[in-house]
């Protein structure tokens, strides 16, 4: 089923027989115009289920990655606390609130002054508390802000509830107040 032009090119030696046959097959396919068959409902359902499964797997992988990153951040924060904790000791009890509980640590006058000025920060470490310098506390705050218990250097916006709060704001509580 070759056309006369193909026959002439073949006789002249400009093309080889395999190339002519390949072109003839391609032309035959084009003339027949077979369109791909429509997928059956079972195939459509199988593809949909496969896509859902792939999406669910991606979501689970993203969640696992997020948990791994969070655990890594917490581990880095604990390592920062271990590395930068300040040796404390003394005869002064420094009291502070941790959530709903009032807790205390023993410090000397120098550490108490640094805590009041914001140069030192109290952080939660295991079951106890540690004092760390401001630079280390900033890096800990980036990794896990829940570990910061008391930080006089970081200003948080205090909610104002009414006229009483505005009135009592003119009477600041001293930082070195001993309860």
C-alpha positions as CSV (number, residue, x, y, z in Angstrom):
1,X,0.0,0.0,0.0
2,X,2.7,2.4,-0.9
3,X,2.0,5.4,-2.9
4,X,3.9,6.1,-6.2
5,X,6.2,8.7,-4.7
6,X,7.4,6.3,-2.0
7,X,8.0,3.6,-4.7
8,X,10.1,6.1,-6.7
9,X,12.1,7.2,-3.7
10,X,12.8,3.6,-2.8
11,X,13.9,2.8,-6.4
12,X,16.2,5.8,-6.5
13,X,17.8,4.6,-3.2
14,X,17.0,7.8,-1.3
15,X,15.2,5.9,1.5
16,X,15.4,2.4,2.8
17,X,12.6,-0.2,2.9
18,X,12.2,-0.1,6.7
19,X,11.7,3.7,6.7
20,X,9.0,3.4,4.0
21,X,7.2,0.6,5.9
22,X,7.3,2.7,9.1
23,X,5.8,5.7,7.3
24,X,3.1,3.5,5.7
25,X,2.1,2.1,9.1
26,X,1.8,5.6,10.6
27,X,-0.3,6.8,7.7
28,X,-2.5,3.7,8.1
29,X,-3.1,4.4,11.8
30,X,-4.0,8.0,11.0
31,X,-6.5,7.0,8.4
32,X,-8.2,4.6,10.7
33,X,-8.5,7.3,13.4
34,X,-8.9,5.0,16.4
35,X,-9.6,7.1,19.5
36,X,-8.7,5.8,22.8
37,X,-11.6,3.9,24.4
38,X,-13.4,5.7,27.3
39,X,-12.4,4.3,30.6
40,X,-14.9,2.0,32.3
41,X,-16.6,3.1,35.5
42,X,-14.4,0.6,37.5
43,X,-11.3,2.2,36.1
44,X,-12.5,5.7,37.0
45,X,-13.3,4.5,40.5
46,X,-9.9,2.8,40.8
47,X,-8.2,6.0,39.7
48,X,-10.2,8.1,42.2
49,X,-9.3,5.8,45.1
50,X,-5.7,5.8,44.1
51,X,-5.7,9.6,44.0
52,X,-7.4,9.8,47.4
53,X,-4.9,7.3,48.9
54,X,-2.0,9.3,47.5
55,X,-3.4,12.5,49.0
56,X,-3.9,10.9,52.4
57,X,-0.4,9.5,52.3
58,X,1.0,13.0,51.5
59,X,-1.0,14.5,54.4
60,X,0.3,11.8,56.8
61,X,3.9,12.4,55.6
62,X,3.5,16.1,56.1
63,X,2.1,15.6,59.6
64,X,5.0,13.2,60.5
65,X,7.5,15.8,59.2
66,X,5.9,18.5,61.2
67,X,6.0,16.4,64.4
68,X,9.7,15.5,63.7
69,X,10.5,19.2,63.2
70,X,8.7,20.1,66.5
71,X,10.6,17.4,68.4
72,X,13.8,18.6,66.9
73,X,13.1,22.2,68.0
74,X,12.2,21.1,71.5
75,X,15.5,19.1,71.7
76,X,17.5,22.1,70.5
77,X,15.8,24.3,73.2
78,X,16.6,21.7,75.9
79,X,20.2,21.6,74.7
80,X,20.4,25.5,74.8
81,X,19.2,25.4,78.3
82,X,21.8,22.8,79.4
83,X,24.5,24.8,77.7
84,X,23.7,28.3,78.9
85,X,22.2,27.8,82.4
86,X,23.5,30.1,85.0
87,X,24.7,28.6,88.3
88,X,22.4,29.8,91.0
89,X,22.4,29.6,94.7
90,X,21.9,32.0,97.6
91,X,19.7,32.8,100.4
92,X,17.0,34.9,98.7
93,X,13.8,33.2,97.6
94,X,12.7,34.6,94.2
95,X,9.0,33.9,93.7
96,X,7.2,33.9,90.4
97,X,4.1,32.4,88.8
98,X,4.1,29.5,86.5
99,X,0.6,29.2,85.1
100,X,-1.7,29.0,88.2
101,X,1.1,28.1,90.6
102,X,3.5,30.3,92.6
103,X,7.0,28.8,92.5
104,X,10.3,30.0,93.8
105,X,14.0,29.6,93.1
106,X,16.9,30.5,95.4
107,X,19.1,33.3,94.1
108,X,21.7,35.8,95.4
109,X,21.3,39.6,95.2
110,X,23.2,39.8,92.0
111,X,21.0,37.2,90.2
112,X,17.9,38.9,91.6
113,X,18.9,42.2,90.1
114,X,19.6,40.6,86.8
115,X,16.2,38.9,86.8
116,X,14.5,42.1,87.6
117,X,16.3,44.0,84.8
118,X,15.6,41.3,82.3
119,X,19.2,40.3,81.8
120,X,18.3,36.8,83.0
121,X,15.2,34.7,82.2
122,X,13.6,31.8,84.1
123,X,12.9,28.8,81.9
124,X,11.3,25.5,82.5
125,X,13.7,22.6,82.4
126,X,12.4,19.1,83.1
127,X,10.7,19.2,86.5
128,X,12.6,22.3,87.7
129,X,13.6,25.8,86.5
130,X,16.8,27.3,85.3
131,X,18.2,30.8,84.8
132,X,19.6,31.6,81.3
133,X,21.0,34.8,79.8
134,X,18.9,37.0,77.5
135,X,20.6,36.0,74.3
136,X,20.0,32.3,75.0
137,X,16.4,33.0,76.0
138,X,15.7,34.7,72.7
139,X,16.9,31.6,70.9
140,X,14.9,29.3,73.2
141,X,11.8,31.5,72.5
142,X,12.3,31.0,68.8
143,X,12.3,27.2,69.2
144,X,9.8,26.6,72.0
145,X,8.2,29.6,73.6
146,X,6.3,27.5,76.1
147,X,9.6,26.9,78.0
148,X,9.9,30.6,79.0
149,X,8.3,31.1,82.4
150,X,9.4,34.5,83.5
151,X,10.9,37.2,81.2
152,X,10.9,40.8,82.4
153,X,12.8,41.9,79.2
154,X,10.0,40.9,76.8
155,X,7.1,43.2,76.8
156,X,3.7,41.4,76.3
157,X,0.6,43.4,75.7
158,X,-1.5,43.3,78.9
159,X,-5.2,43.3,78.4
160,X,-7.1,46.2,79.9
161,X,-10.5,45.3,81.2
162,X,-11.8,48.7,82.3
163,X,-11.4,51.9,84.3
164,X,-9.9,50.1,87.3
165,X,-7.0,48.8,85.3
166,X,-6.3,52.3,83.9
167,X,-6.4,53.7,87.5
168,X,-4.1,51.1,88.9
169,X,-1.5,51.4,86.1
170,X,-0.2,54.5,87.7
171,X,1.0,52.4,90.7
172,X,3.7,50.1,89.2
173,X,4.7,47.1,91.2
174,X,8.5,47.1,91.8
175,X,10.4,44.2,90.3
176,X,12.4,43.6,93.4
177,X,9.4,43.2,95.6
178,X,9.8,40.2,98.0
179,X,6.6,38.5,98.9
